[in-house]
Amino acid sequence: MSIDLIAYGAFFLTMAFTYAIICLGLNVQWGMTGLFNVGIAAFVAVGAYTSAILTTPDTAERFGGFGMPIAVGWLGAAVVSGALSWAVGALTIRLRADYLAIATFGVAVTVQLCMLNLQSVTGGSFGIGFIPRPFADLQGDALLFSLANCGLMALVVLVLYLGLQHLSRSPWGRVLRAIREDETAAQALGKRPVRFRLQAFTVGGAIMGLAGAAQAHFIGFIAPDNYMPVLTFQVWAMLIVGGSGNNRGAIAGAILVWGLWALTAAAVSAFVPPEEQARAAALQIVAIGVGLCLMLLLRPRGLFGEVSPLARLSRNKQS
């Protein structure tokens, strides 16, 4: 029994870490730069499908099946999602807040339609299976397999966290925060806001693509239903709960909200009759919505929300 609990805990953390990677990407875009991206599911999906096409075995039913190593698939996912982010950003990055949100939502819808209709590439509604899994040789031992994958994803999150922490403290990160706080002032100091916003949007999209590839290889199967708009809602809730503008908050929020999602799913399975479980699954979204409202009321900045320089200066003066 204890071994099963440890294996499930490792599985839970592995999935939470993949969402933490997506949150770290969104934190670059929104938390550091103020870019309102509601097309998160699109960039995650592009990364997942890119890696799946590169690494799956040869098949006559669709394009791809190159059988490349998993590391190559992950790298390709980040590159392709980053390139898509750059292309979308080059067209839309000059838009403000709500207009950028509408544009990125349109991108998400377009990608969703492509996944469903480009059957020769994506497999259509049937998706892509037989995606190679890390540490496949250990699948006979559920505990070792889960622990190995959990360790790998923890390492990826740690490397990304340290790298993004370094970037946030670098001149590049300080310029992004300056643009977020007052774009006109940053421009008056000789910075080019459009250029820096495009860079941040590209980096965030590449990180989301990497997360999509990691999820695809851990699960071993992807389909269009995996990348519905609810994914975007989940990730935004994770970042808001954890604290926008703080990489630690992005990771903590992902683990906490994913835990709430998994707990609600377990409660539905345990207490709701089987014939009603499909309808009761909507309670997962309700639970996250209620939790999000409570967090906004009790801690508007989230668990580890960034304190703005002006607020910090005002607090120091008062003390």
N, C-alpha and C positions, 0 to 999 in steps of 0.2 A: 504493500500500500504506500509506504513512504517513497519507494523508488518511482512509483507512478506519479506521486505528487511532485517529486523533483523533476521528472521528465516533463510534466505539464507546466511547471514553473519555468523551465528552460524554454519550452515552446512559447509560452506567454511573453517572456522577455524578448525572445527573438523577434516576434511580430511587433512588440512595442518599440524595439530598437529601429525597425524599418520605418515606422511612423515617425520616430525621433529624427531620422535623417531627412524625411520630407519637411518636418517642422524647422529643422535647421536651414533648409533651403528657403522656406517661406520667411524665416526670420531675417535672412539677408535682404529679401525683397521688401518686406513690410516693416519689420522691426528696425532695420538699419536705415532704410531708404524711403519708406513710406509709399511703396508701390502696391496698389490694391489689386492683387491677382486672385480672381475667382475661377481660374481655369486650371487649378492644380492637377485635377484628375487627368487632363490631357498630357501634361509633361511626364507624369508618372507612367501613364499608359505607353507613351512613345518609348520611354526607356525600357519598359518591360518587354514590349514587342520587339524592339531592336535586339536586345540580348537573346531573346528566345529564337529569333530568326538566325542569329549568328551561331548559336551553340547547339541547337537541336540536331538530331540525326537527319540524314538525307531522306526526302520524301517527294513523291511525284505529285502529290495533291496541291502543293503550294510552293511559292518561291522561298528559297532559304535552305535550311538544313545543311549548313556549312560545317557543323561539327567542331567548331572552334572551342578552345578552353574557356572556362567560365570567366576568368580574369579578362580575357579579350572581350567577352560579351558585356561585362560591366563597364569596361572602358568605352566600348562603342556606344553603350546606352547613354553614358554621360556626355559624350561628344555629340551624338545626334540630338539629344534633348537640349543641350546647350546651343546647338546650331538653330534648332527650332525657336528657342527662346530669343536668340539674337534676331532672327527674322521677324518674329512677332513684335519684339521690342522696337526694332527699327521702324516699323509701321505705326506703332501705337504709343510709344513711350512719351511722346509729347502731349498725350491726352492726360487729363487730370481725373483723379479719384474715380467718380462714378462712370465716366466715359471709358477709362481704362478697364474698369470692372466689366462693363458691357462687352468690350472688345475681347477680353480674355475668356469670358463666358462663351462668346461666339466661337472661339478657337476650340474650346472643350467640346462643344456640340459638333463641330466639324470633324474632330478626331474621332468622336463616338460614331458618327456616321461612316467614316472611313473604316473603322474596325469592323463594323457590321457588314459593309458592302464589298470591300476589297478581299473577297474570299481567297483569291489566288495568292495573297500575301499574308493576311491575318487569320485565315481559316474561318472568317465570318462569325456567325453566332456560336459555332462549335469551339472556337478558340484554338489554342495551340497546346498540345500535351507533350509528354515525354521530354520536358525541359530538364536538363541534367541538374542534379542537386549537389551542393558541396558535401564532401565527406560521404559520398554515396556508398562507399565500402562499409560504412558503419550502420547502414540502415537495418541490419539484422538485430542490432542492439539499440532499442529506442532511447535508452538513457544516454548512452555515449553519443548517439547521433544528435540528440537535442542539445546536449551540453556543448558539443563541438560547434554546432551552428550558432548557439548563443554566444560562445566565446568569440567567434569570427565577427558577428555583428557588433558585439561590444567593442571589439578592436576598431572596426570601421567608424563607429560613433565617436570613440575616443580620438582617433586621428582627425576626423572632421572637426570635432570640438576644439582641439588644440589649434588646428589651422585657422579656423574662423575666429577664435579668440585673438590670435596673432594679427589677423587682418583687421579686426575691429579696433585694435589699439594702434594700428599703423596709420600713417597719413591718409591712406585711401579710405580707411574706415571712418576717420574723423571728418573727411569731406562728405561721406555719405550721410552722416548724422547732421552735418551742417545743412545739407540740402534738404533733409527731412524737416528740420526745424524752421529754416527760412531760406528758401531757394533763391530769392532775390538778393539777399545779403551774400550768399555764397557766390553768386554770379558777379556781384560787385567786387568781390575779392579776387577775381580773375579765374574762377573755376568754371568749368563747362558742365552744368547740371545734366544736360541731355546725355552727354558722353558717359558720365559716371552712373547715371540711372540705367543706361543700357548695359553697362558692365555688370551692375548688381543684378539686373534681371536675368542676364545670361548665366551668371554664376549660380544663382538660385535655381534656375531651370535645370542646369546640369546636375546639381545635387539631387533634385527631385527625380530625374531620370535614373540616377544611380540607385536611389531607393526603390524605384519600380523594378529594376533588374534584380535587386536583392530579394524582393518579395516574390518575384516570379520563380526564381531558382529555389527558394526555400519551399514554396508550395508545390512546384512542379507542373503547374497548369495555369493558364490565363485565358480569360474570355472577356468580351465587352462588358458583361454585367459586373465585373470586378472594379470598373472605373466609372461608376455612375456619379452624379453630382454629390451624393451623400459623402463620398470620399473627401471632397473639398470642404464640406461642412465639418467633418470630423477633424481635419487638420487645422482649420481655423479655430475650432473650439479648443484643441490642444494648445495652440500657441497663446490664445487669450488666457486660458486657465494657468498655464505655466508662467506667462509674463512676456509680453512682446518686447523685443529689443535686448533680450538676455538669452544667451545660448544655453545656460543651465536651465532656464525656465522652459525653453523649447523641449529639452529632453525630459524634464520632470512632468511637464504637461502631457506629453505623448504617453508616458507610462501611466499616469493617473487616469486620463480619459479612456485609454484603451482598456485599463482595468475595469472602469465603470461599464464600458461596452461589453466586455466579456462576462462580468458579473450579471448584467441584465439578461444576457443571452442564456446563462446558466439558470437564472430564475425562471425565465420563460419555459425552458425545457423541463424544469422540475415541477412547476406548479400549474402550467396551462395544459389542457387536454391537447393531444396531438392534432386533432382536426382544427383547432383554433390557433395553433402556434404561428402559422404564416401571417395571420392578422395581428397577433400579439407582438410580432417582431418589431412593429412600429414603436413599441415602448422603449426600445433602445435609443431611438432618436429623441423621444420625449425625455428620457432620463438625462441625456447629455444636455438637452436644452434647459432643463430645470437646474442642473449643476452649473451650467454656464451663467444663468441668471443669478444664482446665489453667489457665484464668484464675483460677478460684476457689482453686486450690492455690497458684499463684505470686503473684497479686496479688488478694487477697480483696476489696479495695475497687475493683477495676477500674483502667483506665488513668489516669483522672483522678478517682478517687473522692474524695468530700467527707470531710474530716477533722472529726470532731465537735468542738465547742468544749471538751468535757471532756478529750478526748485531746490537743488543742492546748495546753490549760492544763497538763496533766501533763507534756508534752514540754518546755514552757518552764521548769517548775520543775526538771526534771532537768538542763537545760542551765545 
